[in-house]
Structures are given as C-alpha cells and as structure tokens.
Amino acid sequence: MKMKKQFLFVAIALLAFAACKSEKDANGNAPNDTTNQATPTQDALDRIYETKTVLDSITGEAFEVKRPVDPISTAISSNPVSIPDAVKPKPVNPAPVSPQQKRIVRVLTKDYWIVWALHKIGHKGLNHINQGAWFKFNPDGSYQYGQFEKTIGNGAWSWRYEGDKAILLLDSDKVGDDREWSFLLGSDEDVMVWVGTDRYHTTDTQCKLQNLIQPPRNRKEMGFEE
C-alpha cells in the first residue's frame, strides 16, 4: 500500500511537470512571462520617439511631448528597428450596429489598404520611404501590416467617433508602432485618407491609402520608379 501511494505521488508530480512544460513556448517562456523578453535600451527609445514642443490650445503654454519618429512603423525608416512589445495586443470584435458602423467595418476589412502617398510637414523624403506600406484589417479586430512582400507585425484595431470624426486606433505588437488616425473613406470605397491626431501629436502627418486585393511586390507595380 505504501508503494502504491509513492507511485501515485510520483505520477502526479510528473503530470504537473509535463503540464508546466506544455505551458511554455519554444523559447521556454510561459505565455505571460516577459522575463527573457528584450527591454528596449534608452538608445533604442531615443531612436523610436522624439521630443517636440507644442502649445496648449487653451492656455497657450508650451510643453514637451514624446511622439513617434516614423510615420507608419519603426521598421519602415532610413534607420529601421523592430522591437517586440512585451504587452501583447488583444483584438476585440468591432460588433457594428448601425448601417454606418457596418459600412465602415466592411470597407476597412476589405482586402488590403496600401499607403500610396504620405506627407509629413518638413520631411519630403518620407513619401518615398513609406509608399507600399500595407494594412490588412480583419473582422475579429486583429490586423497585420508590412511593406511590399514583407510582413512587419500584427496587432489589434478599433475605431470610434469623436464628434464628427472617425478615429482609427492601432495597437501593435512592436514597440513604437501604436498609432491613431482620423480617417475619411472615399465614396467609391477604394480610397481612404488618414490624418494624425492630437493625442499622438502627429497632426502634421497625413497619407492616402488605396484598396487592393494583394499588396504590391515593389514600387514598380505601383507605377513608381524604384
């Protein structure tokens, strides 16, 4: 009887150990364990974010804010970097109710949205660098993004109204790639315009996106010179 109890104890211990191992990923980390995930260095953060002085619209007082250096992604840059975010996005189904809400979700989740043109005040070269960036919004609230044939990352998207403005929020799995845009859909539903928001201090940036069945493989397929 004593040996049976010892055998049962060992079996339970082995099962517990196996269950513990099954909860770890290929790198030996538990799903919510960020112990071995890279923490961005200060140099990396300085590369990803810049400090800008802005004026309070009510008081007129100047104050400093942090904002993304790159308009679309840290990986789409003359000095690219890509750092996984320890906090993973959690997609939520947009669950549209009204006809207008259903139209917006339907158009957003149609095929791929390609950045055709981008303008950031005082930065002429950014249009060429960011053309060909793409977004694939899924009905479950998740999205993928990249440029040409390269996938950069994924995340969770959501949208809301602020007054008469439609606002798109992108929560990326890469450090520095979270974005917020006010957006307008074209009447033909194949063109969209994004403008940065006050919350992210990116109102000096806007871009035009075109809807395509698949992302272009290169600039030539977009009709541009390489």
Secondary structure, 3 states (H helix, E strand, C coil): CHHHHHHHHHHHHHHHHHHHHHCCCCCCCCCCCCCCCCCCCHHHHHHHEEEEEEECCCCCCEEEEEEECCCCCCCCCCCCCCCECCCCCCCCCCCCCCHHHHHHHHHHCCCEEEEEEEEECCECCHHHHHCCEEEEECCCCEEEEEECCEEEEEEEEEEEEECCEEEEEEEECECCCCEEEEEEECCCCCEEEEEECCCCCCCCEEEEEEEECCCCCCCHHHCCCC
